[in-house]
Amino acid sequence: MVKVEDAVIARWETQGSRFEVLVDPAAVQELKDGKDVDLTDKLALEHVFKDAKKGDKISEEHLERTFHTRDIGAIAKQIVLRGEVQVTTEQRRQLQETKRRQVVATIARNAMNPQTGAPHPPARIEAAMAEAKVHIDPFRPVDAQVPEVLDKLRPLIPIRLDVVRVRIRLPAQHYPRVIGDVKSLGRLLQEEWQSNGAWVGIVEIPAGVQTELYERLSARTKGAAETALVK
C-alpha cells in the first residue's frame, strides 16, 4: 500500500459521473508504459471516490453498473488507463526524472556514433538532451519518446539506433564462464568448436552494448578472449 500523502489522484469522468482513486505514482507510470500491473495493493485507500479530497465514496452498485465488476483493482486500472492523473509539482518532477533516466539508458544501450561505430556514453547523451531542451513526458512509454528525442539530438551529435555483430574466440576453458554473459547481452547467431578446442561464435548486440561486452569478456577470461566486428 502507498501512503495517502504519496499517492496521486487518477480521475475518469463518464456519463456525468466522476471516478477517482488514490494510487501509487510508480504503478501509474508502469501501466502507462504498457506493463500489466495489479493495482489492488497499489492503492492508498481501497475505495473509489466521487471526490477523493473530500472522501466522497461511490457505492458498489454504481461501480458495478459502470465497470461491470466490484473488483477495486480492476476498476482502478480502468480509471488510470482511461482517465487523467493529477500529480503535484514535486511528484511530476520525480516521475520525469525516472523516465528521463530510462530514456537515456535505452538510447545508450541501442545507439551508436555512425562516424566511429562506438557507443555514446550516457553522460554525453544527457548533456545533448539538456542542450536540446528535451521534454520528457512522465506518462508516455519510453519507446514512444526515444525516436522524438533522437530527432532532437541528431543536430548536436552523430547518433543512430543500430545493432552490430561481434565475432568472439575463446579458449575452451573460458566458455562456461562466458557464454551466459554473451547470450544475456545479445543474440547468438552462430557458433562452432574449432579443431584446436577453441570456441568461436558470432553474437548480434545493440550497438551501445559493445563496451560492456568487451569489458565482461576481458574480466571473465583475463584478456584471453579475441573479438572483432563483423561487417
C-alpha positions, 0 to 999 in steps of 0.5 A: 500500500502507498501512503495517502500523502504519496499517492496521486489522484487518477480521475475518469469522468463518464456519463456525468459521473466522476471516478477517482482513486488514490494510487501509487505514482510508480504503478501509474507510470508502469501501466502507462508504459504498457506493463500489466500491473495489479493495482489492488495493493497499489492503492492508498485507500481501497475505495473509489471516490466521487471526490477523493479530497473530500472522501466522497465514496461511490457505492458498489452498485454504481461501480458495478453498473459502470465497470461491470465488476466490484473488483477495486483493482480492476476498476482502478486500472480502468480509471488510470488507463482511461482517465487523467492523473493529477500529480503535484509539482514535486511528484511530476518532477520525480516521475520525469526524472525516472523516465528521463533516466530510462530514456537515456539508458535505452538510447545508450544501450541501442545507439551508436556514433555512425562516424566511429561505430562506438557507443555514446556514453550516457553522460554525453547523451544527457548533456545533448538532451539538456542542450536540446531542451528535451521534454520528457513526458512522465506518462508516455512509454519510453519507446514512444519518446526515444525516436522524438528525442533522437530527432532532437539530438541528431543536430548536436551529435552523430547518433543512430539506433543500430545493432552490430555483430561481434565475432568472439574466440575463446579458449575452451576453458573460458566458455562456461564462464562466458557464454551466459554473459554473451547470450544475456547481452545479445543474440547468438547467431552462430557458433562452432568448436574449432579443431584446436578446442577453441570456441568461436561464435558470432553474437548480434548486440545493440550497438551501445552494448559493445563496451560492456561486452568487451569489458565482461569478456576481458574480466571473465577470461583475463584478456584471453578472449579475441573479438572483432566486428563483423561487417 
